[in-house]
Amino acid sequence: MRIMSAVVELFYMMIMADGHVDNKELEMGREMAKLEGFDISEFNNQVEELLSSEKDVYEQCLRGMKTLSREDQTRFLAWMCLIANADGFMHSDEWNLIYRIYHKELKLDRQSILDQQFLLKKELMGKSVHF
């Protein structure tokens, strides 16, 4: 459950980063939740709760992300890149958020995130998800 909470907070920050919540980003988030085995109803409820409260979850999210394995951190940051691009364009505020978390906070390798994005795209294509 803690993994999902950290990921929901990360997802929330991503979709809010550019000041515009796009339906394609929300759809990609739901696909992520399904592929990661999260309870989709609980995922949606947590996202809706954060959207209605508009609270700052950055520090809380980082605490949760730091409890995850490096593999999970990399995988979920790769998901955030796919989500940020789901509407056809990664806004600079979205990129800044991703960079700050993966590089400055978690000290993850950029190439590992890019490699994971490639694998996730293949996984999505196998499920006939179009992005």
C-alpha positions in Angstrom: 0.0 0.0 0.0 2.9 2.4 0.8 4.3 1.9 -2.7 1.0 2.9 -4.2 0.7 6.0 -2.0 4.1 7.2 -3.0 3.4 6.6 -6.6 0.0 8.3 -6.4 1.7 11.4 -4.8 4.4 11.3 -7.6 1.7 11.0 -10.2 -0.3 13.9 -8.7 2.7 16.2 -8.7 3.4 15.2 -12.3 -0.1 15.9 -13.6 -0.2 19.2 -11.6 3.3 20.4 -12.6 2.3 22.4 -15.6 -0.9 23.7 -14.1 -3.1 21.7 -16.4 -4.5 18.2 -15.8 -4.8 16.5 -19.2 -7.1 13.6 -19.8 -4.3 11.7 -21.7 -2.1 12.0 -18.6 -4.9 10.7 -16.4 -5.4 7.8 -18.8 -1.7 6.9 -18.8 -1.8 7.0 -15.0 -4.6 4.5 -15.0 -2.7 2.3 -17.4 0.3 2.5 -15.1 -1.9 1.5 -12.1 -3.3 -1.5 -13.9 0.1 -2.7 -15.2 1.7 -2.3 -11.7 -1.1 -4.3 -10.1 -2.6 -1.5 -8.0 -6.2 -1.6 -7.0 -7.5 0.8 -9.7 -10.4 2.0 -7.6 -8.1 2.8 -4.6 -5.7 4.5 -7.0 -8.5 6.7 -8.5 -9.8 7.5 -5.0 -6.3 8.6 -3.8 -5.8 10.7 -6.9 -9.2 12.4 -6.6 -8.6 13.1 -2.9 -5.3 14.9 -3.8 -6.9 16.8 -6.7 -9.6 18.1 -4.5 -7.3 19.1 -1.7 -4.5 20.5 -3.9 -2.0 20.0 -1.1 1.7 20.0 -1.3 2.9 16.4 -1.1 6.5 16.8 -2.3 8.3 16.0 1.0 5.8 13.2 1.8 6.3 11.7 -1.7 10.1 11.8 -1.4 10.0 10.0 1.9 7.9 7.3 0.3 10.0 7.1 -2.8 13.2 6.7 -0.7 11.7 3.6 0.9 11.4 1.9 -2.5 14.1 -0.1 -4.2 16.3 1.6 -6.8 14.6 -0.6 -9.4 11.1 0.6 -8.3 12.3 4.2 -8.1 13.7 4.0 -11.7 10.6 2.3 -13.0 8.2 4.9 -11.5 10.3 7.8 -12.7 10.2 6.2 -16.1 6.4 6.1 -15.8 6.3 9.8 -14.9 8.2 10.5 -18.2 5.7 8.6 -20.2 2.8 10.3 -18.3 4.4 13.7 -18.9 4.6 12.9 -22.6 1.1 11.4 -22.9 -0.4 14.7 -24.0 2.2 14.9 -26.8 4.5 17.4 -25.0 6.6 17.4 -21.8 6.3 20.8 -20.3 9.4 22.4 -18.8 7.8 22.3 -15.4 7.2 18.6 -15.8 10.8 18.0 -16.9 12.1 20.1 -14.0 10.1 18.0 -11.5 11.3 14.8 -13.0 14.9 16.0 -13.1 14.9 17.3 -9.5 13.5 14.0 -8.2 15.6 11.6 -10.2 18.9 13.5 -10.2 19.0 15.7 -7.1 16.9 13.8 -4.7 17.2 10.1 -5.6 20.5 10.2 -7.5 19.3 7.8 -10.2 21.0 7.2 -13.5 19.3 8.9 -16.4 20.1 6.1 -18.8 18.5 3.6 -16.6 15.3 5.7 -16.6 15.5 5.9 -20.4 16.0 2.2 -20.7 13.1 1.5 -18.4 10.9 3.9 -20.5 11.7 1.8 -23.6 10.7 -1.4 -21.7 7.4 0.2 -20.5 6.5 1.4 -24.0 7.0 -2.2 -25.2 4.8 -3.5 -22.4 2.1 -0.9 -23.2 2.3 -1.8 -26.9 1.8 -5.5 -26.0 -1.4 -4.5 -24.1 -2.6 -2.4 -27.2 -2.4 0.8 -25.2 -1.8 3.8 -27.5 0.0 6.8 -26.3 
